[in-house]
Amino acid sequence: MTTISKIAFFWLIIAIGYSFHSSYHISGIMFGEEIKLANATGKTPVSMHLIRIVLEIFTMLLAVLTVQLKGKLFAKFSLVWAILLGLANVAHLIETGLHELTDYSQLALLSFILLVNVFLILNTKKRVQES
């Protein structure tokens, strides 16, 4: 598998992981957990839409652009974005570990996403150096 293919694959795995992460949050409904947020109005806040667009849709877009764009500028942007995303994933994993220590599936998924994010950073760094 080429470096470009690996990078696109890692972006897609991270996007799929984020989708799983969202579904894991609401899975407590099946077991009688009350998950309604305080002050919920019945409408999804704009901030939640933005988070989904940036983390899920934009991540999938990066996978597509990775195989379409060859420039060094895009590779550098991807590396910076992958690093920032990795830092956010570390922070979220720590936060989840501190507040939801018994949510084993969530912790396993977030750990997996972080591992894939590390592979993404390493491969994207390689692409930047090669371009």
C-alpha positions as CSV (number, residue, x, y, z in Angstrom):
1,M,0.0,0.0,0.0
2,T,1.4,3.4,-0.9
3,T,1.9,6.2,1.6
4,I,-1.0,8.1,0.0
5,S,-3.3,5.1,0.2
6,K,-2.4,4.6,3.9
7,I,-3.1,8.3,4.7
8,A,-6.5,8.2,3.0
9,F,-7.3,5.0,4.7
10,F,-6.3,6.4,8.1
11,W,-8.5,9.5,7.5
12,L,-11.4,7.3,6.7
13,I,-10.9,5.1,9.8
14,I,-10.8,8.2,12.0
15,A,-14.0,9.5,10.4
16,I,-15.8,6.2,10.9
17,G,-14.5,6.1,14.5
18,Y,-16.0,9.5,15.2
19,S,-19.3,8.2,13.9
20,F,-19.1,5.2,16.2
21,H,-18.2,7.5,19.0
22,S,-21.4,9.5,18.6
23,S,-23.5,6.3,18.5
24,Y,-21.7,5.0,21.7
25,H,-22.8,8.1,23.5
26,I,-26.5,7.4,22.9
27,S,-26.3,3.6,23.4
28,G,-27.2,4.1,27.0
29,I,-30.8,4.7,26.0
30,M,-31.2,0.9,25.4
31,F,-30.3,0.3,29.0
32,G,-32.5,2.9,30.6
33,E,-29.9,5.7,30.9
34,E,-31.3,9.3,30.9
35,I,-29.1,11.0,28.3
36,K,-31.0,14.2,27.8
37,L,-28.8,17.2,28.3
38,A,-29.7,19.9,30.8
39,N,-31.4,22.9,29.0
40,A,-32.0,20.8,25.9
41,T,-34.6,22.4,23.6
42,G,-35.2,19.6,21.2
43,K,-33.1,21.2,18.5
44,T,-29.6,20.3,17.7
45,P,-27.3,23.3,18.4
46,V,-25.4,24.8,15.6
47,S,-22.2,24.0,17.5
48,M,-23.0,20.3,17.3
49,H,-23.5,20.6,13.5
50,L,-20.2,22.3,13.2
51,I,-18.4,19.6,15.2
52,R,-19.9,16.9,13.0
53,I,-19.0,18.8,9.8
54,V,-15.4,19.4,10.9
55,L,-14.7,16.0,12.6
56,E,-16.7,13.6,10.3
57,I,-17.3,15.2,6.9
58,F,-14.1,17.3,6.7
59,T,-12.1,14.2,7.8
60,M,-13.7,12.2,4.9
61,L,-13.0,15.1,2.6
62,L,-9.3,15.0,3.6
63,A,-9.3,11.3,2.6
64,V,-10.6,12.1,-0.9
65,L,-8.3,15.1,-1.3
66,T,-5.3,13.0,-0.2
67,V,-5.6,10.9,-3.3
68,Q,-6.4,13.8,-5.6
69,L,-4.0,16.5,-4.6
70,K,-0.2,16.1,-5.0
71,G,1.1,19.4,-3.7
72,K,3.4,20.0,-0.8
73,L,1.2,22.7,0.6
74,F,-1.7,20.3,1.0
75,A,0.6,17.7,2.5
76,K,1.8,20.2,5.1
77,F,-1.7,21.3,5.9
78,S,-2.7,17.7,6.4
79,L,0.2,17.2,8.7
80,V,-0.7,20.2,10.8
81,W,-4.4,19.1,10.9
82,A,-3.5,15.6,11.8
83,I,-1.3,16.8,14.7
84,L,-4.0,19.2,16.0
85,L,-6.5,16.4,15.7
86,G,-4.2,14.1,17.6
87,L,-3.8,16.5,20.4
88,A,-7.6,16.9,20.6
89,N,-7.9,13.1,20.6
90,V,-5.4,12.8,23.5
91,A,-7.3,15.4,25.5
92,H,-10.7,13.7,24.8
93,L,-9.3,10.3,25.8
94,I,-8.0,11.7,29.1
95,E,-11.3,13.5,29.8
96,T,-13.2,10.3,29.1
97,G,-10.9,8.4,31.3
98,L,-11.4,10.8,34.2
99,H,-15.2,11.1,33.9
100,E,-16.4,7.9,32.3
101,L,-13.9,5.3,33.5
102,T,-16.4,2.4,33.2
103,D,-17.4,3.2,29.6
104,Y,-15.0,0.5,28.3
105,S,-16.2,0.5,24.7
106,Q,-15.8,4.3,24.5
107,L,-12.3,4.1,26.0
108,A,-11.3,1.3,23.7
109,L,-12.6,3.2,20.6
110,L,-10.9,6.5,21.6
111,S,-7.6,4.6,22.2
112,F,-8.0,3.0,18.8
113,I,-8.7,6.4,17.1
114,L,-5.6,7.8,18.8
115,L,-3.5,5.0,17.6
116,V,-4.7,5.4,14.0
117,N,-4.1,9.2,14.4
118,V,-0.4,8.4,15.3
119,F,-0.1,6.3,12.2
120,L,-1.7,9.1,10.2
121,I,0.8,11.7,11.6
122,L,3.8,9.4,10.9
123,N,2.7,8.7,7.3
124,T,1.7,12.3,6.6
125,K,5.1,13.4,7.8
126,K,6.7,10.9,5.5
127,R,4.6,12.3,2.6
128,V,5.7,15.9,3.4
129,Q,9.4,14.8,3.4
130,E,9.0,13.0,0.1
131,S,7.2,15.8,-1.7
